[in-house]
Amino acid sequence: MTVFQSLFENRDLWSIGVYRYDRLEDIFCVPPVALAHFHGESGLRVGKNYQSVAADPFLFAHDGLLYLFYEVKTDHAHGTIHAQSMLPDGRWQVHGPVLVEPFHLSYPQVFALGGRIFMLPEAAQSGTVRLYEAEDFPSRWRHCSTLIDSPLRDPTVLATRDDYILVLGTTADYKLKLYHADAIEGPFTDLGFIVTRDRRFARGAGGILNIYGQFLRPAQDCSGSYGKCVNFQCITKFSSYEWLEHPSGLNLHIPPARWRSRGSHHISCEKFGDSLFVAIDGRGPDRVINSWLLGIMRLAEKCCHEASVSSLKSRCLRYIKK
């Protein structure tokens, strides 16, 4: 592929859809009636704030509202964490960015424990697994602990009734590892246990699901391509020193749609009122004109940079000759 072709190739667009169900098990056998909420770009790419990625949705019910936390990324900056909330009448309000760091953030798992609200995002670019606590929910968070000194992908926490806490995280070479601590703020110990090396199951795709006492772990299928689909692992045993699971064979029963025609890699479920809400992300083709607009933008930036470098060289040469 030439430089010109790479600038103007058709790009993917990640979006988020929220569905309403009666029961959790229905996601595998009953198609949803319609989208309850959708978030994704649909207009023209006219600036650098175009959200080419809205993904990794996590739902969290709190104080009579349903919150949606998710990753946002433009083509000109790393990922940040944004939030929205649904009012009891079904209207959604946008809170905008709620967690921004100098490094990339994604996978914002939000959970309550011991009367406190925490967020465990992916911060692999920082080289660590970092825990945040809400200071002014949902808009202000403070870094309260570094749980693991390793750049793990998609860290997923499981708090148990036995007063210990497990974190699953994936290494760069697709090893799903297990970590243990007695308290949420750590320190976490690497148990030296590799759950799987299989790319179909090695990366987390959301929080652990509980269907009548049967635990299911959503997993990204990264075999062949990134974000292919979500698989579900049936957990048969877990403790402070081991984790056993096998493929469940279950698949989401959601009709196809253009906005996720190229894949999906995340799911979150949350009870709110009399309904269960399910958020998934999806990858689909962006409009051709938006790919061209980005290409033009990047070509202009490249030309401006080269012109700036050339001008600087000319000034330096004139100074040397003097």
URRASUL-V369439 format. One record per helix or strand. SS is the DSSP state (H for helix, E for strand). FROM is the first residue (numbers start at 1). LEN is the number of residues. If there is no record, write none. Layout:
BEGIN
ss: (SS;SS)
from: (FROM;FROM)
len: (LEN;LEN)
END
This chain:
BEGIN
ss: (H;E;H;E;E;E;E;E;E;E;H;E;E;E;E;E;E;E;E;E;E;E;H;E;E;E;H)
from: (3;12;24;35;53;65;80;92;106;116;124;129;140;153;165;176;189;203;209;214;229;243;258;263;267;275;288)
len: (6;10;5;5;10;9;7;8;8;7;3;8;9;7;6;6;8;2;3;8;10;5;3;1;6;11;34)
END
